[in-house]
Amino acid sequence: MKETIEGIILNETNYGETSKILNILTKEHGYISVIAKGSRTLKSKLRGVSMKLIFANFTITYKESGISNLIEATPINSLKNILTDLKKMNYATYLLDITKSLLKETSDKEIYEIVKNTLLKINDNFDPEILLNIVEIKYLKYLGVKPNFSECFNCNSKDILTYDLKLGGVVCNKCYQDGYLFSINTMKLLKLFQEIDIRKIDKLKITSQKTKEELNMFIQEYYETYTGVYLKKKEKLKLFI
């Protein structure tokens, strides 16, 4: 059945001598595979729209099971600022990688909007590291391990002191025993990241290096302890910037 869908190419694989298999995250059908026949030839009209990070309306012959066929594509946004900036490209690629890992666990259609809006914000020059922190926190919901940042895990008090990674919950002053004390600002941001609508972000700046380090430490340790998703460390991303 021929239809036009909105999507973002997460990755591409050469197929045969002249074609590609494209894995596309779509608004309408979630994560699908599409064959772009002849797209590796110089004269193909599909050549320029059969690459990772193409955000477009794709006209396809859709197959619910199996591989669909790409007919044509019309870009929605070129994401030029990402594709011409190595730092932005590194973070955008990281976003696609963690999303592919998540899609092994769930096919929730909300994920498409998160990816789309994050890429658009990166392209609009918002801080990509903070944006990825927001995504990493949001993805925990779809992995079934959404943290509760509002109530002490032991007594349900809302007077929160810190998050105890060993116990898997926030603790209040009365229930705190030991462990790392995250700053008040970090705790507020973790809760905000869980709730914020990425599309509506108009300011995004964290000046404290300590806060940035604490956010990354929490996210890294939480993923390692409670999920099966491996995260690249941000330090490794920065090596390529």
MOWOBEL-V534613 format. One record per residue. N is the residue number from 0. RES is the residue in three letters. D_LAST is the distance of its C-alpha to the last C-alpha in Angstrom with 2 decimals. Layout:
n: {N	N}
res: {RES	RES}
d_last: {D_LAST	D_LAST}
//
This chain:
n: {0	1	2	3	4	5	6	7	8	9	10	11	12	13	14	15	16	17	18	19	20	21	22	23	24	25	26	27	28	29	30	31	32	33	34	35	36	37	38	39	40	41	42	43	44	45	46	47	48	49	50	51	52	53	54	55	56	57	58	59	60	61	62	63	64	65	66	67	68	69	70	71	72	73	74	75	76	77	78	79	80	81	82	83	84	85	86	87	88	89	90	91	92	93	94	95	96	97	98	99	100	101	102	103	104	105	106	107	108	109	110	111	112	113	114	115	116	117	118	119	120	121	122	123	124	125	126	127	128	129	130	131	132	133	134	135	136	137	138	139	140	141	142	143	144	145	146	147	148	149	150	151	152	153	154	155	156	157	158	159	160	161	162	163	164	165	166	167	168	169	170	171	172	173	174	175	176	177	178	179	180	181	182	183	184	185	186	187	188	189	190	191	192	193	194	195	196	197	198	199	200	201	202	203	204	205	206	207	208	209	210	211	212	213	214	215	216	217	218	219	220	221	222	223	224	225	226	227	228	229	230	231	232	233	234	235	236	237	238	239	240}
res: {MET	LYS	GLU	THR	ILE	GLU	GLY	ILE	ILE	LEU	ASN	GLU	THR	ASN	TYR	GLY	GLU	THR	SER	LYS	ILE	LEU	ASN	ILE	LEU	THR	LYS	GLU	HIS	GLY	TYR	ILE	SER	VAL	ILE	ALA	LYS	GLY	SER	ARG	THR	LEU	LYS	SER	LYS	LEU	ARG	GLY	VAL	SER	MET	LYS	LEU	ILE	PHE	ALA	ASN	PHE	THR	ILE	THR	TYR	LYS	GLU	SER	GLY	ILE	SER	ASN	LEU	ILE	GLU	ALA	THR	PRO	ILE	ASN	SER	LEU	LYS	ASN	ILE	LEU	THR	ASP	LEU	LYS	LYS	MET	ASN	TYR	ALA	THR	TYR	LEU	LEU	ASP	ILE	THR	LYS	SER	LEU	LEU	LYS	GLU	THR	SER	ASP	LYS	GLU	ILE	TYR	GLU	ILE	VAL	LYS	ASN	THR	LEU	LEU	LYS	ILE	ASN	ASP	ASN	PHE	ASP	PRO	GLU	ILE	LEU	LEU	ASN	ILE	VAL	GLU	ILE	LYS	TYR	LEU	LYS	TYR	LEU	GLY	VAL	LYS	PRO	ASN	PHE	SER	GLU	CYS	PHE	ASN	CYS	ASN	SER	LYS	ASP	ILE	LEU	THR	TYR	ASP	LEU	LYS	LEU	GLY	GLY	VAL	VAL	CYS	ASN	LYS	CYS	TYR	GLN	ASP	GLY	TYR	LEU	PHE	SER	ILE	ASN	THR	MET	LYS	LEU	LEU	LYS	LEU	PHE	GLN	GLU	ILE	ASP	ILE	ARG	LYS	ILE	ASP	LYS	LEU	LYS	ILE	THR	SER	GLN	LYS	THR	LYS	GLU	GLU	LEU	ASN	MET	PHE	ILE	GLN	GLU	TYR	TYR	GLU	THR	TYR	THR	GLY	VAL	TYR	LEU	LYS	LYS	LYS	GLU	LYS	LEU	LYS	LEU	PHE	ILE}
d_last: {43.66	41.76	39.60	36.57	33.87	30.66	27.56	23.92	23.14	21.24	21.41	23.49	25.55	27.63	31.31	34.13	33.90	32.84	31.83	29.06	29.24	27.11	26.55	26.69	26.67	29.51	31.23	34.65	34.50	31.45	29.62	31.31	31.07	31.99	32.84	31.89	34.59	34.03	30.57	29.26	31.94	31.25	33.92	33.18	32.82	30.60	28.05	25.73	26.08	25.65	21.88	19.49	18.78	21.98	23.71	27.33	31.01	31.94	35.57	36.47	39.51	38.84	39.98	40.02	39.87	38.29	36.01	36.38	36.44	34.21	36.36	34.09	31.21	30.69	27.20	27.28	23.94	21.66	18.46	17.52	14.92	12.98	13.68	12.65	9.30	6.28	5.20	8.94	9.47	7.76	9.96	12.78	12.93	13.09	15.86	17.70	17.65	19.10	21.49	22.78	23.50	25.31	27.33	28.88	30.56	31.47	31.91	32.25	31.89	30.33	27.01	26.75	26.94	24.25	21.78	22.93	22.83	19.41	17.93	20.02	18.84	15.11	16.29	18.29	15.42	16.30	13.92	12.39	12.36	16.01	16.91	15.91	17.97	20.80	20.67	20.72	23.74	25.45	25.16	27.24	30.22	30.08	29.81	33.02	31.76	31.30	31.48	34.28	33.06	36.42	39.14	39.72	39.96	43.12	45.22	43.56	43.26	40.87	40.44	37.12	35.81	32.84	31.67	32.97	30.68	33.47	36.04	33.86	34.81	34.92	37.65	39.76	41.02	44.18	42.61	39.74	40.40	37.30	33.60	30.48	31.10	28.35	28.51	30.54	27.61	25.57	28.69	29.20	25.69	26.01	29.27	28.00	25.07	27.71	29.88	27.84	27.93	24.40	26.08	27.75	24.84	25.05	23.39	20.46	19.50	19.57	19.84	20.74	18.13	20.94	21.34	17.73	18.09	21.50	20.46	17.94	20.61	23.29	21.51	20.49	24.03	25.82	24.32	25.08	28.58	29.74	27.98	27.52	23.98	21.22	17.97	14.68	13.79	11.05	10.21	9.52	7.17	5.11	5.66	3.80	0.00}
//
